[in-house]
Amino acid sequence: MDPIATLQAYTALGIGLIIGLGACGACIGIGVMGSKFLEAAGRQPELMPMLQARMLLLLGLIDGDFFVAVGLAMMFAFGNPLLSQVRSQAAAQPPAASAPAVAAPAPSTSTPSTPAQ
């Protein structure tokens, strides 16, 4: 199998995992944080402005982590640093010897038998 195609396939799989799992983790984290914020605001409404400021700060940090993961995935998608290594290794290897061509079978010298009529 072509090593460049294999690397590109694994890179695409990794990109999907980075973006997909990053999005799921960010959504779950923001959901849990929002629910805890609402619980705390319901228990002590006088602390709501302070809790809201901290929640928004953490919201930015959680989203920031996801955006860093998306940036990393885009780096691998459009400027894969591993691809140059694979290309240089492929260029250094001599081309594989091609399989010898299969010759057509020689025509038979015997006469074919015809069925009796």
N, CA, C and O of each residue as an XYZ file, in Angstrom:
468
protein
N       0.840     -1.177      0.000
C       0.000      0.000      0.000
C       0.887      1.244      0.000
O       1.975      1.244      0.575
N       0.422      2.269     -0.632
C       1.173      3.506     -0.744
C       1.288      4.173      0.630
O       0.268      4.419      1.275
N       2.521      4.473      1.096
C       2.655      5.061      2.443
C       2.056      6.458      2.548
O       1.600      6.848      3.623
N       2.047      7.210      1.470
C       1.471      8.554      1.511
C      -0.046      8.474      1.684
O      -0.629      9.229      2.463
N      -0.679      7.558      0.957
C      -2.133      7.396      1.089
C      -2.491      6.894      2.482
O      -3.496      7.313      3.056
N      -1.675      6.003      3.026
C      -1.923      5.500      4.376
C      -1.806      6.626      5.399
O      -2.637      6.737      6.300
N      -0.776      7.460      5.262
C      -0.603      8.579      6.183
C      -1.764      9.559      6.084
O      -2.247     10.055      7.102
N      -2.209      9.836      4.879
C      -3.329     10.758      4.710
C      -4.619     10.180      5.289
O      -5.431     10.915      5.852
N      -4.809      8.879      5.153
C      -6.011      8.252      5.721
C      -5.986      8.307      7.247
O      -6.992      8.631      7.878
N      -4.841      7.990      7.832
C      -4.738      8.054      9.289
C      -4.835      9.489      9.798
O      -5.372      9.736     10.878
N      -4.314     10.430      9.017
C      -4.424     11.833      9.406
C      -5.880     12.276      9.401
O      -6.320     12.968     10.319
N      -6.629     11.884      8.380
C      -8.055     12.238      8.320
C      -8.816     11.624      9.490
O      -9.702     12.262     10.060
N      -8.477     10.406      9.844
C      -9.117      9.763     10.995
C      -8.783     10.508     12.285
O      -9.659     10.732     13.121
N      -7.532     10.887     12.446
C      -7.120     11.642     13.632
C      -7.785     13.003     13.713
O      -8.172     13.447     14.795
N      -7.920     13.670     12.569
C      -8.578     14.982     12.543
C     -10.029     14.849     12.992
O     -10.522     15.662     13.773
N     -10.702     13.829     12.497
C     -12.088     13.608     12.912
C     -12.208     13.355     14.402
O     -13.125     13.854     15.055
N     -11.280     12.580     14.934
C     -11.310     12.312     16.376
C     -11.009     13.563     17.194
O     -11.649     13.810     18.216
N     -10.036     14.348     16.744
C      -9.683     15.570     17.486
C     -10.871     16.516     17.541
O     -11.224     17.015     18.610
N     -11.485     16.762     16.394
C     -12.589     17.726     16.351
C     -13.831     17.155     17.032
O     -14.496     17.854     17.796
N     -14.145     15.897     16.761
C     -15.351     15.300     17.339
C     -15.291     15.169     18.845
O     -16.215     15.580     19.546
N     -14.207     14.599     19.345
C     -14.094     14.438     20.797
C     -13.909     15.779     21.496
O     -14.383     15.973     22.616
N     -13.219     16.704     20.833
C     -13.067     18.042     21.415
C     -14.400     18.759     21.539
O     -14.672     19.415     22.545
N     -15.233     18.631     20.508
C     -16.554     19.269     20.554
C     -17.430     18.619     21.621
O     -18.122     19.313     22.366
N     -17.402     17.293     21.695
C     -18.207     16.606     22.721
C     -17.755     16.997     24.126
O     -18.584     17.267     24.995
N     -16.447     17.029     24.345
C     -15.937     17.399     25.660
C     -16.291     18.821     26.036
O     -16.658     19.085     27.180
N     -16.186     19.751     25.081
C     -16.521     21.148     25.371
C     -18.012     21.293     25.669
O     -18.398     22.017     26.586
N     -18.838     20.612     24.901
C     -20.291     20.719     25.128
C     -20.687     20.124     26.478
O     -21.490     20.705     27.207
N     -20.132     18.987     26.800
C     -20.448     18.373     28.094
C     -19.951     19.259     29.234
O     -20.668     19.461     30.214
N     -18.739     19.786     29.118
C     -18.196     20.651     30.162
C     -19.009     21.911     30.363
O     -19.254     22.322     31.497
N     -19.433     22.534     29.262
C     -20.226     23.757     29.364
C     -21.614     23.450     29.939
O     -22.159     24.233     30.717
N     -22.177     22.302     29.549
C     -23.482     21.923     30.087
C     -23.448     21.665     31.579
O     -24.326     22.124     32.309
N     -22.444     20.936     32.040
C     -22.317     20.659     33.482
C     -22.070     21.952     34.247
O     -22.652     22.177     35.309
N     -21.199     22.803     33.697
C     -20.903     24.064     34.366
C     -22.147     24.952     34.435
O     -22.404     25.584     35.460
N     -22.915     25.002     33.353
C     -24.142     25.810     33.357
C     -25.170     25.300     34.345
O     -25.842     26.087     35.011
N     -25.296     23.975     34.443
C     -26.270     23.434     35.400
C     -25.848     23.732     36.839
O     -26.688     24.061     37.677
N     -24.559     23.618     37.126
C     -24.082     23.928     38.478
C     -24.229     25.417     38.790
O     -24.495     25.796     39.931
N     -24.054     26.253     37.770
C     -24.250     27.686     37.969
C     -25.705     27.977     38.332
O     -25.977     28.759     39.243
N     -26.628     27.351     37.625
C     -28.041     27.581     37.923
C     -28.418     27.057     39.309
O     -29.213     27.683     40.011
N     -27.854     25.915     39.705
C     -28.109     25.401     41.054
C     -27.589     26.370     42.118
O     -28.278     26.655     43.097
N     -26.369     26.872     41.916
C     -25.777     27.779     42.896
C     -26.522     29.106     42.931
O     -26.696     29.691     44.000
N     -26.965     29.587     41.768
C     -27.708     30.851     41.724
C     -29.077     30.689     42.369
O     -29.605     31.639     42.946
N     -29.659     29.497     42.277
C     -30.942     29.255     42.928
C     -30.809     29.186     44.435
O     -31.709     29.611     45.159
N     -29.689     28.652     44.916
C     -29.467     28.551     46.346
C     -29.113     29.889     46.977
O     -29.620     30.231     48.045
N     -28.245     30.644     46.316
C     -27.796     31.929     46.857
C     -27.846     32.994     45.756
O     -26.836     33.260     45.105
N     -29.014     33.599     45.548
C     -29.152     34.575     44.460
C     -28.261     35.808     44.634
O     -27.954     36.482     43.651
N     -27.846     36.109     45.845
C     -27.010     37.299     46.052
C     -25.591     37.118     45.480
O     -24.894     38.105     45.247
N     -25.161     35.868     45.253
C     -23.840     35.606     44.679
C     -23.866     35.494     43.150
O     -22.843     35.209     42.527
N     -25.029     35.717     42.557
C     -25.166     35.495     41.123
C     -24.198     36.338     40.270
O     -23.627     35.781     39.333
N     -23.976     37.628     40.524
C     -23.030     38.378     39.676
C     -21.596     37.824     39.730
O     -20.918     37.751     38.705
N     -21.142     37.438     40.921
C     -19.794     36.884     41.039
C     -19.697     35.534     40.337
O     -18.723     35.265     39.634
N     -20.711     34.680     40.528
C     -20.707     33.372     39.887
C     -20.797     33.498     38.368
O     -20.181     32.725     37.633
N     -21.574     34.482     37.906
C     -21.731     34.661     36.472
C     -20.406     35.083     35.831
O     -20.067     34.614     34.744
N     -19.664     35.957     36.492
C     -18.369     36.379     35.956
C     -17.406     35.194     35.872
O     -16.688     35.042     34.883
N     -17.391     34.363     36.901
C     -16.508     33.197     36.885
C     -16.955     32.166     35.860
O     -16.130     31.513     35.221
N     -18.276     32.023     35.708
C     -18.768     31.079     34.714
C     -18.382     31.518     33.301
O     -17.984     30.689     32.483
N     -18.496     32.801     33.013
C     -18.142     33.286     31.684
C     -16.644     33.163     31.416
O     -16.232     32.908     30.285
N     -15.834     33.343     32.452
C     -14.394     33.149     32.304
C     -14.090     31.694     31.960
O     -13.312     31.420     31.045
N     -14.694     30.774     32.682
C     -14.475     29.353     32.405
C     -15.058     28.951     31.061
O     -14.509     28.080     30.387
N     -16.157     29.569     30.662
C     -16.742     29.296     29.350
C     -15.739     29.644     28.248
O     -15.575     28.891     27.289
N     -15.081     30.774     28.391
C     -14.063     31.160     27.414
C     -12.880     30.214     27.399
O     -12.346     29.906     26.333
N     -12.462     29.747     28.568
C     -11.340     28.816     28.624
C     -11.685     27.467     28.005
O     -10.864     26.872     27.306
N     -12.894     26.987     28.261
C     -13.310     25.703     27.685
C     -13.419     25.821     26.169
O     -12.960     24.936     25.447
N     -14.019     26.898     25.679
C     -14.107     27.099     24.237
C     -12.731     27.317     23.636
O     -12.473     26.896     22.509
N     -11.847     27.970     24.374
C     -10.489     28.179     23.882
C      -9.755     26.872     23.656
O      -9.038     26.723     22.667
N      -9.928     25.922     24.567
C      -9.309     24.607     24.385
C      -9.818     23.932     23.114
O      -9.042     23.332     22.372
N     -11.109     24.031     22.869
C     -11.670     23.429     21.662
C     -11.118     24.112     20.414
O     -10.811     23.439     19.429
N     -10.987     25.438     20.441
C     -10.472     26.141     19.264
C      -8.996     25.826     19.025
O      -8.554     25.797     17.877
N      -8.236     25.592     20.077
C      -6.844     25.160     19.912
C      -6.816     23.777     19.250
O      -5.993     23.529     18.369
N      -7.705     22.885     19.668
C      -7.775     21.554     19.058
C      -8.165     21.648     17.585
O      -7.624     20.916     16.757
N      -9.090     22.533     17.250
C      -9.476     22.708     15.845
C      -8.297     23.273     15.052
O      -8.060     22.850     13.920
N      -7.561     24.214     15.624
C      -6.384     24.749     14.948
C      -5.327     23.687     14.706
O      -4.716     23.647     13.638
N      -5.109     22.828     15.692
C      -4.166     21.728     15.533
C      -4.624     20.769     14.438
O      -3.817     20.307     13.631
N      -5.911     20.476     14.415
C      -6.447     19.587     13.379
C      -6.294     20.212     11.995
O      -5.971     19.511     11.036
N      -6.520     21.520     11.879
C      -6.365     22.180     10.581
C      -4.899     22.209     10.149
O      -4.601     22.149      8.956
N      -3.981     22.301     11.122
C      -2.565     22.238     10.770
C      -2.242     20.887     10.142
O      -1.531     20.815      9.139
N      -2.769     19.816     10.738
C      -2.524     18.496     10.172
C      -3.256     18.306      8.850
O      -2.793     17.556      7.990
N      -4.384     18.969      8.676
C      -5.137     18.807      7.425
C      -4.452     19.512      6.259
O      -4.402     18.969      5.156
N      -3.926     20.710      6.487
C      -3.427     21.506      5.369
C      -1.912     21.627      5.321
O      -1.372     21.970      4.269
N      -1.216     21.365      6.394
C       0.237     21.467      6.405
C       0.844     20.344      7.208
O       1.581     20.585      8.164
N       0.542     19.127      6.833
C       0.953     17.964      7.619
C       2.477     17.855      7.662
O       3.100     17.635      6.624
N       3.094     18.006      8.843
C       4.552     17.911      8.918
C       5.063     16.485      8.705
O       6.225     16.294      8.349
N       4.223     15.503      8.915
C       4.646     14.115      8.731
C       4.739     13.742      7.259
O       5.483     12.833      6.889
N       3.989     14.441      6.424
C       3.937     14.107      5.007
C       5.283     14.341      4.334
O       5.661     13.571      3.450
N       6.017     15.379      4.722
C       7.318     15.644      4.094
C       8.316     14.539      4.437
O       9.153     14.187      3.605
N       8.239     13.989      5.643
C       9.134     12.890      6.010
C       8.832     11.650      5.192
O       9.750     10.973      4.728
N       7.551     11.345      5.012
C       7.180     10.155      4.247
C       7.580     10.329      2.786
O       8.047      9.382      2.153
N       7.403     11.527      2.251
C       7.794     11.766      0.859
C       9.302     11.645      0.684
O       9.758     11.095     -0.319
N      10.091     12.148      1.638
C      11.544     12.044      1.507
C      11.997     10.590      1.634
O      12.937     10.179      0.954
N      11.341      9.806      2.496
C      11.678      8.390      2.602
C      11.294      7.637      1.344
O      12.014      6.738      0.909
N      10.153      8.003      0.753
C       9.722      7.338     -0.472
C      10.643      7.690     -1.633
O      10.882      6.856     -2.506
N      11.161      8.915     -1.654
C      12.063      9.308     -2.727
C      13.428      8.645     -2.564
O      14.105      8.396     -3.561
N      13.847      8.355     -1.341
C      15.150      7.740     -1.100
C      15.161      6.258     -1.444
O      16.218      5.703     -1.745
N      14.014      5.618     -1.403
C      13.959      4.193     -1.705
C      13.972      3.995     -3.221
O      13.344      4.754     -3.959
N      14.695      2.966     -3.678
C      14.656      2.692     -5.114
C      13.283      2.167     -5.487
O      12.605      1.556     -4.661
N      12.865      2.400     -6.728
C      11.538      1.908     -7.127
C      11.506      0.387     -7.078
O      12.491     -0.278     -7.395
N      10.390     -0.138     -6.688
C      10.233     -1.585     -6.590
C      10.291     -2.192     -7.984
O       9.768     -1.631     -8.947
N      10.939     -3.354     -8.071
C      11.025     -4.031     -9.367
C       9.636     -4.478     -9.768
O       8.904     -5.094     -8.993
N       9.298     -4.152    -10.994
C       7.971     -4.543    -11.451
C       7.970     -6.027    -11.768
O       9.001     -6.597    -12.128
N       6.841     -6.630    -11.636
C       6.708     -8.054    -11.909
C       6.915     -8.296    -13.399
O       6.488     -7.489    -14.226
N       7.563     -9.396    -13.742
C       7.769     -9.658    -15.166
C       6.431     -9.854    -15.863
O       5.476    -10.389    -15.301
N       6.403     -9.405    -17.090
C       5.168     -9.526    -17.857
C       4.902    -10.994    -18.137
O       5.824    -11.751    -18.441
N       3.691    -11.382    -18.040
C       3.312    -12.768    -18.301
C       3.129    -12.913    -19.799
O       2.336    -12.204    -20.419
N       3.880    -13.845    -20.367
C       3.780    -14.068    -21.813
C       2.527    -14.867    -22.109
O       2.066    -15.668    -21.297
N       1.998    -14.630    -23.279
C       0.815    -15.383    -23.707
C       1.226    -16.831    -23.935
O       2.347    -17.083    -24.377
N       0.361    -17.776    -23.649
C       0.725    -19.184    -23.844
C       0.993    -19.467    -25.326
O       0.335    -18.919    -26.210
N       1.960    -20.321    -25.565
C       2.306    -20.688    -26.951
C       1.169    -21.483    -27.561
O       0.513    -22.271    -26.879
N       0.940    -21.275    -28.845
C      -0.149    -22.037    -29.479
C       0.187    -23.530    -29.496
O       1.344    -23.919    -29.656
N      -0.808    -24.322    -29.333
C      -0.646    -25.769    -29.279
C      -0.415    -26.307    -30.687
O      -1.039    -25.840    -31.640
N       0.492    -27.299    -30.825
C       0.779    -27.881    -32.137
C      -0.134    -29.046    -32.449
O      -0.228    -29.480    -33.597
N      -0.800    -29.549    -31.439
C      -1.694    -30.675    -31.701
C      -2.998    -30.162    -32.276
O      -3.414    -29.037    -31.999
N      -3.641    -30.999    -33.084
C      -4.894    -30.612    -33.703
C      -6.014    -30.871    -32.724
O      -6.048    -31.901    -32.051
N      -6.910    -29.944    -32.654
C      -8.011    -30.156    -31.726
C      -8.894    -31.297    -32.198
O      -9.115    -31.489    -33.394
N      -9.377    -32.024    -31.257
C     -10.259    -33.130    -31.627
C     -11.663    -32.596    -31.847
O     -12.171    -31.792    -31.065
N     -12.265    -33.048    -32.904
C     -13.627    -32.621    -33.213
C     -14.570    -33.758    -32.869
O     -14.253    -34.923    -33.110
N     -15.671    -33.449    -32.335
C     -16.619    -34.505    -31.982
C     -17.188    -35.186    -33.243
O     -17.384    -34.540    -34.272
N     -17.438    -36.452    -33.146
C     -18.002    -37.196    -34.270
C     -19.454    -36.818    -34.453
O     -20.212    -36.624    -33.503
N     -19.805    -36.721    -35.742
C     -21.186    -36.341    -36.024
C     -21.996    -37.496    -36.492
O     -23.184    -37.342    -36.773
